[in-house]
Amino acid sequence: MSKNIIITGTSRGIGFELVQLFAKQGHQVLALSRNEQPIQNLNLKEVTSFSFDLADEKNYKKVEDFITKNWKQVDVLINNAGALLNKPFSEISMQDFENIYRTNVFGVAELTRVVLPFMVKPSHVVTISSMGGVQGSMKFPGLAAYSSSKAAVITLTELLAEEYKESGISFNVLALGAVQTEMLEEAFPGYQAPITALEMAEYIFDFALNGNKYYNGKMLQVSNSTP
């Protein structure tokens, strides 16, 4: 049965692959990214795409209006978009920290808050985090803002699962290890990851549709490597 899926961060990497996987299976997709061109170039009839910046408060009304007018209901929200900063801690300004948190934490919280009224049992909110945000995992210099922001959404997910437990909506977070994407190349130039963006997207695709039968309020480590 066709579902309504919202995915952020769809211009490249995992998000770009996810849109195509859902569309191929006949699901309706709203693909959100600051750069909507790569998705529009695919010309998929199941997919709607418009420019959306998680850091811009005015953008959220566009999403709300689209759902109200076209869908009425959302089955899956995948908070995949993320901003990266690789800089020595001594050089990270308050503004730098704020920029990363605005996308990776505040944006995730706000989009989830906007979409939730359109979700009913058994809808699923999946947030993409990182192994760098997992307590006790290996940490890397330069990623203080990024990794701490990824830790924040893990706790946020646990809290939302508790707050909405009567609703039948599930909230889970996937802490990804190294995946061969443009973002990984920016963080660790030259590092070769054991998993491609498509392979990881296939796992997330399946988890988004079925994981809520087994998990709620859980953080799953999806990693076979360090980092």
C-alpha positions in Angstrom: 0.0 0.0 0.0 1.3 3.4 -1.0 2.6 5.6 1.9 3.3 9.3 2.3 7.0 9.8 3.1 8.9 13.0 3.9 12.7 13.0 3.6 15.1 15.8 4.3 18.6 16.2 2.9 17.8 14.7 -0.5 20.2 16.5 -2.9 23.0 14.0 -2.4 24.2 10.9 -0.6 21.8 8.7 1.4 18.8 11.1 1.1 19.1 11.2 -2.7 19.1 7.3 -2.9 16.2 7.0 -0.4 13.9 9.2 -2.5 14.4 6.8 -5.5 13.9 3.7 -3.4 10.6 4.9 -2.1 9.4 6.2 -5.5 10.3 2.9 -7.1 8.0 1.1 -4.7 5.2 3.4 -5.5 5.2 5.6 -2.4 4.5 9.3 -2.5 7.6 11.3 -1.4 8.1 14.9 -0.4 11.9 15.5 -0.9 13.2 18.5 1.1 16.6 20.0 0.5 18.2 23.5 0.1 19.1 22.4 -3.4 16.0 20.8 -5.0 17.5 20.5 -8.5 19.1 17.0 -8.3 15.7 15.5 -7.3 13.7 17.5 -9.9 16.1 16.3 -12.6 15.0 12.7 -11.8 11.5 13.6 -13.0 9.7 11.0 -10.8 5.9 11.3 -10.8 5.7 10.1 -7.2 8.0 12.8 -5.9 7.4 16.4 -5.0 10.5 18.5 -4.3 11.0 22.1 -3.3 13.8 24.1 -1.8 13.7 23.9 2.0 16.2 25.1 4.6 15.9 23.6 8.1 17.5 26.7 9.5 14.9 29.1 8.1 11.8 29.3 10.2 9.6 30.6 7.3 10.2 27.4 5.3 8.1 25.2 7.7 4.8 26.8 6.6 5.5 25.5 3.0 5.7 21.9 4.4 2.5 22.3 6.5 0.6 23.8 3.5 1.7 21.0 1.2 0.6 18.3 3.5 -2.7 20.0 4.3 -3.5 20.5 0.6 -2.2 17.3 -0.9 -1.9 14.5 1.6 -3.7 15.1 4.9 -1.6 12.4 6.4 2.1 11.5 6.8 3.2 7.9 7.4 7.0 8.3 7.6 9.3 11.2 8.4 13.0 10.7 7.8 15.2 13.4 9.4 18.2 12.8 7.3 19.6 16.3 6.6 22.7 17.3 8.5 25.3 20.1 8.6 29.0 19.3 9.2 31.8 21.3 10.7 35.3 20.0 11.0 37.4 22.6 12.9 39.6 22.6 16.0 37.5 23.4 19.1 39.6 26.5 19.9 38.5 28.0 16.6 34.7 27.1 16.8 32.8 30.3 17.5 29.4 30.5 19.2 28.0 31.3 15.8 29.5 28.1 14.3 28.0 26.0 17.1 24.6 27.7 16.6 24.6 27.1 12.8 25.3 23.4 13.3 22.7 23.0 16.0 20.1 25.0 14.0 20.1 22.4 11.3 21.0 19.2 13.2 18.9 19.7 16.3 16.5 22.7 16.2 15.5 21.8 12.6 14.9 18.2 13.4 12.8 19.2 16.4 10.8 21.8 14.4 10.1 19.7 11.4 9.0 16.8 13.6 6.7 19.2 15.6 5.1 20.5 12.3 4.6 17.0 10.8 3.3 15.2 14.0 -0.3 16.5 13.8 -0.6 14.7 10.5 0.6 11.4 11.8 -1.5 8.6 13.2 -0.8 5.1 14.4 1.5 3.3 13.2 3.5 6.3 11.7 7.3 6.3 12.1 9.7 9.2 12.7 13.3 8.1 11.9 16.1 10.4 12.7 19.6 9.9 11.3 22.4 10.4 13.8 26.0 9.4 13.8 28.2 7.0 15.8 30.1 10.1 16.8 27.1 11.1 18.9 26.9 7.8 20.8 28.2 7.9 24.3 31.3 5.7 24.6 32.0 5.5 20.9 35.3 6.6 19.4 35.5 10.4 19.0 37.4 12.5 16.5 39.1 15.9 17.0 37.4 18.7 15.1 33.9 17.3 15.3 32.9 18.9 18.7 29.9 20.8 17.3 28.8 18.1 14.8 29.1 15.0 17.1 27.5 16.8 20.1 24.6 17.8 17.9 24.1 14.2 16.8 24.1 13.1 20.5 21.3 15.7 21.2 18.9 14.1 18.7 19.4 10.7 20.3 18.0 12.0 23.6 15.3 14.0 21.8 14.1 10.8 20.1 13.9 9.0 23.5 11.9 11.9 24.9 9.5 12.0 22.0 8.8 8.3 22.2 7.8 8.8 25.8 5.8 11.9 25.3 3.8 10.4 22.4 3.6 6.8 23.6 -0.2 6.8 23.8 -0.4 7.9 20.1 1.0 4.8 18.6 3.5 6.9 16.6 7.1 5.4 16.8 10.3 7.4 17.1 13.7 5.8 16.5 17.2 7.0 15.7 19.9 5.4 13.6 23.5 6.1 14.5 25.4 5.6 11.3 29.0 4.6 11.0 31.1 5.5 8.0 29.2 5.6 4.7 30.9 6.7 1.5 29.2 10.1 1.0 30.3 13.6 0.1 29.9 14.5 3.8 32.3 11.7 4.9 34.8 13.0 2.4 34.5 16.4 4.0 35.0 15.1 7.5 37.7 12.5 6.7 39.4 13.3 3.3 40.6 10.2 1.6 38.9 7.7 4.0 37.3 4.8 2.2 34.1 3.6 3.9 33.0 0.0 3.7 29.4 0.9 2.8 28.0 2.9 -0.1 25.2 5.5 0.2 22.8 3.2 -1.7 23.6 0.2 0.6 22.8 2.4 3.7 19.7 3.8 2.0 18.4 0.3 1.5 18.8 -0.5 5.2 17.1 2.8 6.2 14.3 2.3 3.6 13.4 -1.1 5.1 13.8 0.2 8.7 11.5 3.2 8.1 8.7 1.0 6.8 9.1 -1.9 9.2 11.3 -1.0 12.2 8.4 0.6 14.2 6.9 -2.9 14.6 9.9 -3.8 16.8 11.4 -0.6 18.1 10.2 2.7 19.8 12.4 5.2 21.5 15.5 3.3 20.5 18.9 4.2 19.2 20.3 1.5 16.8 24.0 1.6 15.9 24.3 0.9 12.2 28.0 0.5 11.8 30.6 -2.1 11.0 33.5 0.1 11.3 35.3 2.9 13.2 34.6 5.7 12.5 
